[in-house]
Amino acid sequence: MLTPLPQLTATVSDQLARMCELYGVSPTLGRLYGLLFTAIGPVALDELATGIGAARSTTSVAMRRLVEVGVVERLPPRTDR
């Protein structure tokens, strides 16, 4: 679930995106990490893509990179039965 404080998420995400740019890292990673950092619990890939304004494929690649460096954890899909 995304945060109930969208302005906080936007500020954190924008600042992390700027910091990533300074270090030669894709700003998409910063935006994605900011969104995840301020989220309340797990967030589905589609929600993440919408939240950062990127294609699902771009978001998936960015998520893989964040998982690789160990700053986020991928959870198994929910089974709603």
Secondary structure by P-SEA (a helix, b strand, c coil): cccccaaaaaaaaaaaaaaaaaacccaaaaaaaaaaaaccccccaaaaaaaacccaaaaaaaaaaaaaaccbbbbcccccc
